[in-house]
Amino acid sequence: MSVDVRIPTLGESVNEGVIVRWIRADGAAVQVDEPLLELETDKANVEIPAEGAGILKILKAQGEKVQVGDVVARIEEGGAARPASPEPAAAQPSEPQAPATQVEEKAAALPVTSAVLSPAVRRLVEEHNLDPLSIKASGRGGRLTKGDVLAHIESIAAKPQGEDAVPTQHSASFDLAQDRLGTEDLAAPSPPPAPPTPAPADEEERVPMTYLRQRIAQRLVEAQRTAAILTTFNEVDMSAVMELRARYKARFTEVHGVSLGLMSFFARACIGALHDLPIVNAQIDGADIVYHKHVHLGIAVGTERGLVVPVVHHADLLSFAEIEKEIERLAGLARQHKLSIHDLSGGTFTISNGGVYGSLLSTPILNPPQSAILGLHKIEKRPVVVNDQVVVRPMMYLALSYDHRLVDGEQAVTFLVRVKERIEDPTRMMFGV
């Protein structure tokens, strides 16, 4: 009897992933609930555990893309386990290795076709209108290498005029034009430009995009294409919040065991503004508008693998200290790549703080299917007019990007003003006004 290892349902809008690595090797003995593989999705990396005990037989290799429900391995009861190795052994050839001279002879006999050209070689051949059959191939199995093509191009450029040259696709049409018009009607063609000098290998590095980065790119383009994104701006005087933090920061940490940051102030300000304007916390679903009864607040976190947005669920029910603790917990998990699908699902509104990187002003992109995102920026002292007097204050620009299909300009501007009012007078948030 055997147990299939299937890709489980991974949560909201997650339908596929890529096998990053097998934690257990093919043929290894595994126990129930023991992690078998690490799966990378567009939201997080997830470990898939064993649902039975026995000998692991891997069916899908590392790096393969898989769908929810796919069988990626089988756990067979009984049987002898093969010695585990860090990585699956390389496939052994079915025939004995031929001597090097025989391999070279076979390679020389193989025709070079466009089907066996690498993308880089094919691009060079097409750019210079070359016949790949006329180029001497030195690669394994008779394949053309980039070096073969470049050497061929250089040999053509070095030949004096009049020597034999490899005909190009343009030469036949040019000769035909001469026959029709006469040589006196055609100016002598200018010599072809010298081929571009390729960049040295040590000046470039080609690295495949991770599945997470590919999905981030797809989702950002999708957001731009499917939503009518508009951004409105305002600025906020941070004096009151900074004074309040300076006064109570040490005591807050002593009592609650977590630092009092700026994010909890903006979280509470947004929660109040979303209560005033629930349309900003809503989303479009087909021809319906879905209003959310609670605020599930996404907090954008930058990691070495890309931007992720963990969610503070039911943020409207949490205190300042509880919000700070949850943000700290989620940010730590994000940087350790240990966020669960639940941690990344169900957000209704997002805050992104580009100010931590020094950004003075930006236009954040929506996090679908949400309808709005607030961008925070660098705090910078600037001269402002207060009571007809020019004073220097710590100021921050705020940017609200919103889906204009659902949120009107008046509602977006009003929302941003409500956030500004609460930040500039934080005692209002204490009393819920």
N, C-alpha and C positions, 0 to 999 in steps of 0.2 A: 504494500500500500504506500502511496506517495501523497505529498501535500504540495499543491501549486503555490508558488510565491507570485502573487499578483500585485500590480501597482494599485494601491487603495485610492478611494475618493480623497482628494487632497484639499478640498475646501472651495470657497467661492471663486468661480471663474478660472480655476486651475485644472486643465485637462491633459497636460502632457509635461514631460520633463526629460532630462538627460541623466543617464547613469554616470555619476562623477567617478565613483570607484566602488569596487567590491571589497567590503570589509573582511569577509570570509572568502577563502580561496575555493576554487572548484575541487570537489572531492573531500572537503573538510567536514568533520563531524560538528553539527550545530545543535544548540539547545533551544527550547521554546523561549521566545521574546529576546533572543540574542540578535543584535543588529547585524544585518546581512550586507546591506548596500547603502550608499549615500546617493540620494536623488536630488538633482538641482532643478528647481522650477523657477518661474519668473517672479516668485515671491520670496522663496527661502530654500535652503538646503534641508532635506528631510531624510532621516534614517528609517529604513524599512526593516522591521523585525521579523524573525521567523515565527510562523504560526504552528510549527511542529518540530519534533526532534528527529534527527537522522543524518543522512549524508547529502550534502549540497551538490546539486548538478546545475551549473550555470547555463542558461539558454540565451541570454542577451549579454553582449560584451560591453565592457566599459566604453563610454563615449556614445553609445547608441541612444537615439531618441525613442521614448516609449510613451504610450497613451495610458490613461486610467483604465484599468481592467486587463492590461496586457500581462501574460505569464512570462516572467523574466527568469525564473529558476524553478527547480523542483527539488523537494526534500524527500529522499527515499529512505524508508525505514529499513534498518538492518544494513548489512553489507559492510565491507571494510573500508575505512577512510584512507584516502591517499595522503601522503605527507603534505601538510599545508605549506604553501610558499607565499611570499608577499604578493606576487603577481602570477597570473596564469602562465604556464610554460608556453613558449612559442611553438607554433605548429611545426611538426617535423616533415621534411619532404618525403613524398611517397617513393621517389626513385633515388638511387645513389647519386651523389654529387658528381657531375661530369668534370673532367680535367679542365683547367683554365683555357687551354688552347682550343678545346672543343666548344666551350662557351663563346669564345671570341669568334670562332668560325660561324656558329649559329647566329650570333648577333649581326655579323656582317651580311649574312644571307637574308635577314629580315627586311622587308620593305618599310620605309618610313612614310607613314600616312598621317593625316591630320588627326586621326582618331587617337594616336599615341603621343601627340604633342602636349606638353604641359601648357598651362595658360600663359606663362611668361614667354615660352618659345613660340607659341601660336601668335601672340601679339607682335613679336618681332618679325616673324615671317610675313604677316599680313601688312604691317606698316611699311616694309621694304619690298613688298610684292615679290617675294622669293619663292622658288620652287623647292620644297623640302627634299625632294628626291635627288636634287643636285648638290646637296650639302653632305659632307662626310660626317657621319654620326659616330660618336665615341662613347655614348652612354650605354648603360647595361641593357641588354636585349635589343640593341640596335636603335635605341632612342636618341633623338637629338637633344643635346643640352643647350642651355643658354650660351655657354662658352663656344659651342660649335657654330652657332648662328653668328655671334659677334665676330669670331675669327673669319668666317666667310665674308661678312660685310666689310671687314677691314681689308681682306685680300682683293675684293672688288674695287674698293676705293684706291688701293695702292697701284692698280694696273694702269699703265699709260693708255692714252686714247688710241684706239685702233686695235688693241689686243682683244682677244675673245672675252666676252663677258656673258654672264648668265642673263638670258632674256627675261624681261619682266612682263607683266600684264600690259604695260603701257606701250612696249616697243612695237607690237604688231599693229596697233591702231595708229601709231605715229607713222610707220612705214606706209600704211594704206593711205593716210592723208597725203604723204609725199607723192605717191603714185597718182592721186586724183588731181592735186593742185599744181604739181611741179615743184621742183626744189627751189626755183627762183621765187615762188610765192610764200615760202615758209622760211622764217628766220631760223638760224641755227639754234637748236635747243640749248638752253643754259645747262651747264653741268649740274648734276643732282647735288643737293646739299650734302655736306658731310654728315654721316650718321651721328646721332647724339651720343655723347660719351656716357656710358652707363655709370651710375653711382657705384663707387667701391662697395664691396660686400660689407665692409665694416662700418659703413655709414647708414645702413638700413637694418631693420629687424622686423620681420613679419611674424605676428603672433595672432593666432585665431581668437576671435571674440568668444567669450564665455557665453553659455546659453542665457545666463541672467542678463548680461549686457545686450545680447540680441533682443531679448524680450522687452527690456527697457526701451530700446530704440524703437521697436515696433509699436509699443504702447504710446510713446510720446508722439510719433507720427500719426497714429490713429486718433489721439486726442485732438490734434490740430486739424485733422481732416473731418472729424464727425461732429465737433462742437463749434459753436460760434463764440470763440474766446475773445473777451474784451477785458482790459485792465484799467482800473481807476486807482488814483494815488492820493495820499494825504501824508502829513507829517505830524509827529507827536512829540511833545516835550516830555522827556523822561525824568525830569527833576524830581517829581514827587515819588516815583517808584524807586529811584536810586537812593533817595534820602531814607525811605522806609526800609529798604534792604539793608542799608548801612546801619540803621538803628537796631534792627531785630535779627540780623543774619546769624550772629553768634548764638543768641538765645534760641532761635528757631532750630539750628543744628543740634544744640544740646538737648532740646526737648524731643524733637522728631527724628533725630539721627540721619538727617538728609539736608543738603545745602539748599538754601532759598535762592532759586535762580529766577531769571526773567521769564522763562517759558510759562511758569504757573500763573503769572500775572496776565500774560496774553491769553492763556487758555481760559482763565475765568472771564476775561473781557470778551472773548469770542463767544463763550457759552451764553453770557448775558445778551450779546447782540443777536445771536441766533435765536434766542427766546423771543426777542422783539421782532425779528424778521425770519420766521420759520422757512420761507421759500428758499433762503440761502442754504439751508440744511437739507433741502429736498433734492430729488433727482428725477430724471425723465426715464420712463420705462415704456417704450413704444408710444402709444397715444395717451398714456397716463402720467400723472405727477404723483410720485411717492413721497409723502411727508413722513419724516422720522420723528418718533416721539422722544427719542433721547439723542444726545450728542456723543457720537463715537469719534473721538478726535485723533486724526492721524498726525504723527510728528515725523517729519522727514529727517532721516539720519544718514549721513555719508559714511560709507565703508570702503575698504580697499577693492571690493568687488563691484561697487556701484551704489546708487542711492536706493534705500529701502524706506518704507513708510509703515512702521509699526503703529498699532492703534491702541489708544487709551479708551477702553470700552466703558460706556456709561460715565463719561467724564463729568457730566452735569450733576452727578450724585456724589462726586468726590470733593474733599476739602483741598486747600492749598497743599498741605503736607502729603496727602494721598496722591495728588496729581504729580508732585515732585518725585515721590517714591516710584510711581509706576513709570514715569518717563526715564528715570535713572535705570530701572530694571530692564526696560525694553531697549534702551540705548546700549547697555552692556551686552545683552544677548545679540543685538545686531552686529556689534563689532566682533563678537566671537562666532558669528554665523550659526547661532543656535536658536533663532526665532522659529516658532511653530507657525503652521498655517493659520491657526486661530489668532495669533498675535498680529497677523498681517491682513486680516479679513474684516469686513463689515464697517469700514470707515465711512463717515458721512461728511466730514469737513477736515481739511488739512492745513497745518501751519508749517512753513518752510523758513528756516533761519539762515539766509545767505550771509548775514552779518558776521557770523563766526569765521568766515573766510575773508572778510574785509569788503564785501560787496556793499556799495553805497546805494545802488538802485537797480532793480531788475524786474522782469515780468514773469512770474512763475507760471508754469503750465499746469493745467488741470490734471487731477488724478482720477481718471474715469472709474466708476460712473458718477463721481461727485460733481457738484455744480459750482464749487468755489474753492479757492485756496488763498490763504493769506501769506504774503511774503514779508519777512522781517529783514532789516538791514543794519548796517553798521551805525553805532551811536557816535555822533560827531558833534563837537561843540561848534555852534554857529551863532552869529548875531541875529536876534529876532526882536520884534517890537512887542513890548508888554506894557500896557497902560501908557502908551505914547512915549515910552522910553526904550532905547536900544540896549538890550542886555544880551549876555552870552549864556546860552543854555545848551544842555546835551540833547540833541535832536535826532530823531530817527525817521526815515521815510518808510511808509507802509504802502504795500501794493496788494490790491485784491483783484485777482483774475477770476472771471466768472463766465458761466455759459449764458450768453445773451438770449438763447432760445427760451430760457426759463426765468432768468433773473433780469429785471429791468434796470436801466441805469440809475433811476432814482433809488431803487431798493439797495443796489450795490453801494452807492455813495452814502446813503443813510447808515448802512451797516458799518462802513468804515468810520463814519463820524461817531457812532455809538462806541466802537472800540476805542477811538481816540479819547472820548470823554471819560471812559472808565480808567484808562491808563493815566491820564493827567490828573484824575481825582480818584485814586484807588480806594479811598474809604467808601465810595459808592458800592464797590463790590462786596464789602463787608456786610452792608445792609441790604444788598440785593436790589438796588435802585439804579 
